[in-house]
Amino acid sequence: MNVDGIVPDTKDWTWVLDRPCPECAFDASTVTVDRIPAVIRDNATTWEAVLTCDDVAVRPEPATWSPLEYACHVRDVHLLFDERVALMLEQDAPRFRNWDQDETAVAQRYAEQRPATVSAELLDAAERVAERYESVPPGAWSRRGLRGDGSEFSVESIGLYHLHDIVHHAWDVRATVVRATVAAYDAHAAAYGEGTISLPAEVADDIVAFAIAVGPRGRVLEIGSATGRDAAALEAAGLDVRRTDITAGFVELMRAAGQRADRLDPLTDDLADPERPGMPYDGVWANACLLHVDRADLPRLLERLAAATRPAGPLALTLKEGDGEAWSTHGHVGAPRRFVFWREAELRTVLDAAGWRVEAVRQSRSARTGEPWLDVQAVRA
């Protein structure tokens, strides 16, 4: 039976404790219990940003929740798991009360709730349950609890199950997450350009090495050109660059400066070179831009870039090093942007599977902020 146009989710998701989710890429085997509170808090900031979007109450289709409805659900999931973990710590093998998420959505009128109120309530609920997990004594992670259908959880496994739920729903609204990050750059494009006008010495060195790998007059697809700073240096090194950016404000600035630039979403748009139809690129330059791509989407994006590049064509890619994701207003953009962090081993696996042969991954630190980065040199396999 449909509830308010939504087909009830009756699937048993406990399998996510045993293998990675093929949709959101959550892998329970990689998360230790000490990371549970941090993931919850980081995830909550995603919803805080999503709930500022003008169209947050609009369903993408009648049978799919709006981002607002998903946010209400995540808030209530935090409250539910806080209750369940408390019972597991206080009682021996408690049986949890049943909870129907779809009936709750209708009864509480998720679609009519105020985004600002939901944001505050979600952040509060996330903090409460994060503190609950932080309070678990070292010897209590194996304490048990039973769901109404008989599924048995330990405190550890219910914590990981909890994480998958909220991570998956952030993946469900990833289109809104992208729009929020792009809107942040759009609103501060000029300030970002002014603040990043100088080419760091380490980037200049990387450009020289990249130009040698591409070869003289090679055609390069640049992802995330921003105001064209790197492109100018790449051209000075003898390359032919196609400037692209997903942010309209950056494309407009480049065009106003007399540069040819295309608005391009590398995850969904046609990557074919308009100046050389049917010809692959000789290399791809992606400096400090793909760090905004959802973890589950980066493999497909890298596959698309590989398919658009000639064999042995080089890829220069930089991402922030670390775990999870976070929203930040640091630097020259005064609005929240989502950043996804990567570890070298996981990134190498993704690149290999996407059709790139990794030649080197250099760990570096930003001279300005001290943040750790992964600088990748790879070639099309």
N, C-alpha and C positions, 0 to 999 in steps of 0.2 A: 504493500500500500504506500502511495506517495504521500508525504507530509509537506504541505505548502509547496508542492512542486518538486520537492527533493526526494530522490530515491534513497530510502534508509540504507545506511552502511551496516550490513550484517556480517561482514567478513571477520574472521578471526585473525588478528594481526600479530599474534604471538610469535609467528615465524620470524619476525624481524630481529628477534633475540639470537637467532641461529645463523642468519645470512644477511648480507647487505640488501637494502631496499633498492630495487632497480629504478625507481622513480626519483626519490629525493637523495639517494646515495648515502643515507645514514647507515653506518656500519657499527653495530654495538660492540664488536670485538675490539675496536680501536679506542673505546672510551673507558677510562678508569673512573671509579666512583668519586675520586677527588675532583673530577672535571664536571660532575653533574651540576653543581650550583652555578658555575661560570657559564655553561651552555644555556641554562635557563635564563640567566640575566642578559646574556648577549641576545638571545632570541626575543626577549621582551622589548629590547630597543628597536628591533625590526618592526614590531607591531606599533610601537610609539610613532615611528616614521610613517608607516602605512596609513595610520589613522588620521594623518594630516592631509591626505589627498582629497581633492574635491569630489571625486567619483567613488569614494570608498563604500558607499551604500548601494552601488549599482552591481547587479549580478551580471557576470559575463555571458551567461545563458540562463534560461529559467530554471534548469535543474541543477545549477551550481551555486553554492553560497557566494555572497558578496564578500569582499575582504572584511567588511564590518562584521558580518555574521561569523566568519572564521575567527575573528579576534574575540568575539564574545565567547565562542566555543573554547578557545585557548585559555581565556581567563577562567572559565568554569572547570576546565581540565586541571589547571593548577590547584584550584580549591579542592577538587575531588581527590587528587593524589596527595595533597597535604593531609587530608582526612585519613586516607588509607594508610599512609606511612605512619601517622600517629598511632593508629590502631595496631599496626604490626609491632610497634615499639612498646606498646602498653599491654597487649594481650598476646596469648599464645594462639597462633594460627586462626585469627579472626576471619569470619566470612563477611565480605563486603556487601553493602546494599547495592541493588541493581540501579543502573543509571542509563536512561535512554536519551542519547544526545539529540536525536531529532525531535522527540517530544518536548525536551527542554527548550530547544530553539524556538518552537512555536509558542509554548507556554510563557516564555519570558520575552517574546517579541523581539528577538535578536535584531531583526531588520529595522526596527523602529528606535533602537537605542542611540543615544548621543555619542558620537565618536570620542569627544573629549572626555566624557565620563568613563567610557569603556577603557580608554587609554590609561587613565589614572587607576582604575580598578584592576586592570591587567598587570600593571607595574607593581601594584601593592601585592597582588596574589602571587606573582612570580617571586618577589622578594621573600614573602612568607614561606613558600615551599622551598626556596633555595636555602633559607636558614634552617628549615626542617632537616634537609639532607646534611647540612653542615653539623647538625647536632647528633647525628647517628654515631653512637660509640663504635670503636673499631671492631668489637666482637659481635655487633648486632646486625651487620649487613646480610647475614644468612637467615635472620628471623623470617618466618613464613606468614603468608596470608592467602586467602582463597577468594577468587571471584565467584559470582553467583552460578556460573556455568561449570564450576569445579576446577578451572585453571588455577594452578598454584604458582605463586610468585615468592621470591625472596625480596628483601628490601633492595638489594642490588639490582635484581632483574626488573622490579617494578620501576625503579628509577630510570633504567635504560629504556624500558617500554614507554615511559612518560616522555623521555627525550625524543624518541622517534615521533611520537604524536605531534609535538609542537614543531619539530624540524620539518616534518612532512607538510604541515599546514603552512609554514612559511614558504615552502616550495610551491604549494598550491597558489599562492598569491604573488609569485615571483615577478609576474608582469607588472604589478603595481610597485613592487620593490625597485625594479629597473626604472620605472617612470619617476619615482621619487628621487633616485640618484641623478638621473639625467636632468631633472628639473633643478636640482641644486647647482649643477654646473651651468645650466642655462642662465640662471639668475645671477651668477657670479663669473660669467665667462671673461669679461674684460679684466676684472680684478685678478683672476687666475692667470691670465696672460701676462699681466704686468708683474706679477709675483714670481713667474717662472721664466722670465725672458733670458736669463743667463744660462748657458749650457754648462752643466757640471763637468768637471774634468774627467770623471770616470765615464760619463756618457759619451763624451768626445772620443775617448779611447776606444770605447765599444763600437762607435760608428766607424772608426778607421778599420778595425778588425772585420766588421760586418761588410764593409765595402770591398775589402779584399776577397772575402768569401763569395760575394755575389758576382764580382767581376765587373770590368769597365762597362759603363752605360747600361748596366742591368736594370730591369724594370722591377720596382719594389712596391708592394702593397703595404702602406702604413695604416695600422689600426690605431685609432685614438690619436689623431694628429694634434688635437687641441688647437693652438694658434699657429702651428706650423714651424715651431722652433727646431725640432729634430729633423723635419723634412728639409729645411734649408741647409742644415749641416750635412745631411745625406747627399743632397744635390751638389754641394761644394766638394764632396768626396768622389764625385763622378757618377752618381746614380740618377736614375729617372724615377721619380716618386709619384705614386698616386696617393694624394692626401684624402683621408676619410675620417669621419667622426660621427658618432651617434647623436651628439648634441648639436642642435640647430644653431645655437649661439656661437659655437666655435666655427662652424662652417661659414656662417655669415661674416665673422671677423676675418677669416682667411680670404674669402672672396672680396671683401672690402679692401684688403691689402693687395689685391691683384693676383692672388693665387687661385689656381683651379682646385676646387675641393668638392667632395661628394658627401652627402649625408648617408651613412651606411650603418646598418645593424649587422655585424658580421655573423650573428647567430641565425638570422632569418632572411636577410636580403641576398640577392644574386651577387656573387663575388666576381663575376666575369669582368675583365678589363674592358671598359668602353673604348679605349684607344687602341686596343690590340685584340679584337674579337677572335675567340678561339685559341688564344695563346696563353699559356700559364705564366704566372709571375716568376721572376728569378729569385725572389726572396720575400720574406715578411718581417716587418719591424713592428713590434708591439711593446713599447716601453711604458710601463706603469699605467696600463689601461685595462687589461683583462683581469685585474684584481677586483673588479666590481662584478664579474660574472659569477652566477650561482655555481656552487661546486658541482651540482648534478649536470649543469649545462656545459661546463668547460670541455669535457671530452668531445662532445659533438661539435663544438665550435672549432676545436683544434683539428678534428677530422676534416671539416669544411676548408680550413686554411691549407691543410696538406693537399687536398684534392685540387686546389687552385694553384699549387706551386709545382714547378718542374722538379724532376728527380734530382736529388743532391742540392736543391735550393736551400739556403740557410734560413733559419728562424731565430730571431733575437727576441727574447721574452723576459720580462721582469715582473715578479710577483712579491708580495710581502710574505715573509716567513713567520709561521706561527700556527696556532690551532684555532679552529672555529671561524667565527666571523664577528664583526663589530661595526657599529655606526660611529661616525666621527665628524666633527666640525673643525678639525685642525687645519692648519695651513691657510690657503688663500680663498677658501670657499666657506662662507658663513652659514651654510645649511647642511643638514645631515646627509652623509653618503655612506653606503654600505661597502665594507671591505671584506674580502674572503681571504683567509690565510692558508698557506700550504706548507707542507714539509717535503723535503727533497725526495724521499723514497716514494711517497704517494704521487708526487708530480712526475717523477721519472716513469712510473707505471702508466700514468694517463697519457703521457707523450708517446711512449712506445706503442701503446694500443691505438693511438690516433694516427699512426703512420709517420712519426718523426723518430729519427735516431739521435739520441742525446749524446753530444760530444763533451759537454762540460756543464756543470752547475756550480757557480761560484757564490759563496755566501759573502755578503757585503753589508755595510751599514751606511745609512744616509749620513752624509757629512753635516746636514742641517739639523736632523732630528734624532739621529742615532738609532733609528728603527732598523731591524734586520730585514734583508732582502735576499731573494734567490734570483740570480742572473743566469739565464739559460741560453746556451748555444746548442742548437740542434740543426739537423739537415733532413730534408725530405727523403724518406727511405725508398 
